[in-house]
Amino acid sequence: MTVKIIACEVMKEELLGIKENQDIEFEFISMGLHLHPKKLHRELQRLLDQAVGFDKVILAFGLCGGAARDLKASDSPLIIPRVHDCIPVFLGSRKRYDQFSKEERGTFYLSCGWMITEKSILSEHQRIVEKYGEKKAVRILSQMYNSYQRVLFIHTGCQEEEDSLRESRKIAELLALRHETVQGDSAYINKLVNGPWCQDEFIHIAPYETVQEEQFRIGAK
């Protein structure tokens, strides 16, 4: 079986760390496109249009701010995790993510991959300090992140994890948030690569059919 996996670079190291049970072709997209959902949508559609002749195409993305809405499958069946973003994937299940969300709704999640862009918080802070001074910089960031109570760093075992962990602590300190860590779970990532792609965890789109936003709800078909 030949499989194409189109994924965000945020989970690149974790995906490539899974032992494959079939012939897989990977393609990774810049994390920065998440800041522009319409551009991300166009890029995903372009790659899906090119992904022809595979037994399966797996889109390792969630709804991602609506970027996955109305994507059209090529001539291959399309499989997408039934999540809104990749945090449940790193935690191992949507159920585990829901547990953490109920425990503390104001949670800012980080991982090695997420630090690709989120460490820009530190550089943005420095830019504001240089332009307006420390007091105003702190006030601006406090307003931007005032709905959060903690930073939760997810351990996934990546090579640069210690550096990323230090950066996440700096972010928590800068935003005056609690810093906590949790062990990730590779179960969902393993299913992304090797299956089984069961209906409760994955959306199945037939060839040439279109992704609907309501399909990301638990229990949807």
N, C-alpha and C positions, 0 to 999 in steps of 0.2 A: 504494500500500500504506500502511495506517495502522498505526503501531506505538506502543505504550505502553511507556515505560521507567520502571520504579520503581527508584530508586537511593538510596544513602546519600549524605548531604551531603558525606562525605569526598572524593568524586570529582566533586562538582558542577561546579567550574570546568573540570576536564579534560573532562568529558562535553560541556558546553555549548560548549567550544572546538572540537569536531569539526564539520566541515561535513556537514550531513545530506543523504542522497540520497533520502529519502522523508519523508512527513508523520509527525512524531514528537510525542507528548505526553509531557512529563517530569513526574515527581512525585518529590520528594526527602524523605527521612526523617531525623530528627535522629540524629546520631552517638551521642548519649548513650544511646540505646536499646540499644547494644551491651553496655552494662553490665548489662542485664537481658534475657537471651536469650528468656525466656518472653514478656515484653512485646513484644519485637521480633517474635517469631513471630506473636503476635496481631495486631499492626499490619500486618505483611506480608500475613497472610491477609485482613484486612479490605480492604486495597487491591486484592488480587487478586480478591476477590469483586465489587468495584466495576468492575474492568477488563473489561468485556464489549463484544463487538462489534468487537474489533480483529483485524487479520490476524495480529499477533504481540504477545505481551507479553514484555518482556525484564526479568528481575529482575537488576539490576546489584549483586548480592551474592554472597558465597561461602557456604559452609556456616555461617560466622559463629557458632561456638560451639554449633552444633546448631539455631540459630534457623530455618534453612531446611528442616529435617527435617519431613516429613509435611505440608508446604504442599500445597494442592490448587489446581490450575489452574482457571480459569473456563471460559467457552465458547471461549476463544482458546488456541492453542498457546503454551506457556510455554518460554522459553529462559533458561538460567542458566549463567554461566561455571563451568567445572569446576575450581574453586579453593576453598580453605578460607577465605581472606580476600582482601582487595583488593590486597595487596602484589604478587602476581604480575601483576595487571592493570597496576599502575603501572610495573612493570619490563618489561612487554611480552610476557612469556610465563611459563608455569609452569617451563619448562626453565631459564630464566635465574634465576628465584627459587631453584630447587633448587641451582644452581651457587653462589649466594651463601650458601645455608644450609650447604652442605658446606664452604665456605671458612671459615665461622665460625658455628657453631651458636648461640652466645650473642649473637645480633644483635637489637637493638631498632630496628625500622624506624620511620622518621618521614617525613612529607611535609607539604605545606601543609595538606591536609585533615585529616590525623591530628593536627595541632597544635590543632585545634578543641577536642579533649578532653585530649590528652596534656600541653598546657601547664599543665593543672591540677596536674601534679606539682610545679610551682614554687609555686603558691599553697598546695598541701597542705603542702609543706615549710615555708613561712612560718607556716602555722597551727600546725604542730607545734613550731616554734621558739618561737613566742609562748607556747605552753602548757607546754613541757617544757625548752626551751633547745636551743642549737645541737648540742651533743654527742649528746643523745638523738635529735634529729631525724635527724642523719646516720646514727646506728646503725639506726634504724627503716627508713630508705630503703635502706640497704645490705642489710638482711635481705630486704626486699621484692624487690630487683632483683639479688640475688647470683648469679643464673644467667646474667647478661648480661656480655659482654666489650666490646661496642662499640655505639654509636649510629650507624646508617647512614641519612643523610638522602637521600631520593630527589628529585632535581630534576625537576619536571614543567612548569616555566615559568609557574606561576601568578603573579598580580599582586603578591601579598604575600610572595613567596618569600624576599626578603632578611630581612624581619622574622621569618619562620618559621625561617629558617636560624639566626639569632641565638638564638632561643629554644631550638632544638635543641642548640646548643653549650652553653647554660646548663644544660640537662638533663644532657648528658654530663658536664659539670664537676661538677655536683651529685652525680651517681651514681658519679663517679670511673671513667668509661668512656672508651675511645677514641672520638673523633668522626671519622667519615669521610662522604664524600658520593659519590653515584653518579648518573649521568645516567639518567633514566627513559626509557621508550620508549612512544609512543602507539599502537603497533600493535594491542594487545589492546583498548584503549579504542575505537579506530576500528572494530574488528570488532564490538564491542558495539553500536555505533550503526548501522553500515551493513552488517555481515556481511562475508564469509560466516561463518555460524555452524556451523562444521564440528564433527563429533561428537567429535573428540579434544580440543577446547577448550571445547565447550559441551554442556550437558545439554539434551535435548529432551523436554519433557513434553506428552503429548497432552491435549486438552481434558478436563477433569474427572478427570484422573489425578493421582496423588500423588507428591511428591518423596521419594526414598529416599536415606538417607545414603550407601549404598555407591556411588551414582551419581557421587559426587564423586571417586572413585578414578580414576586414569589407566587407560584401557583399558575402563572400564565403559561400558555402553550405557544 
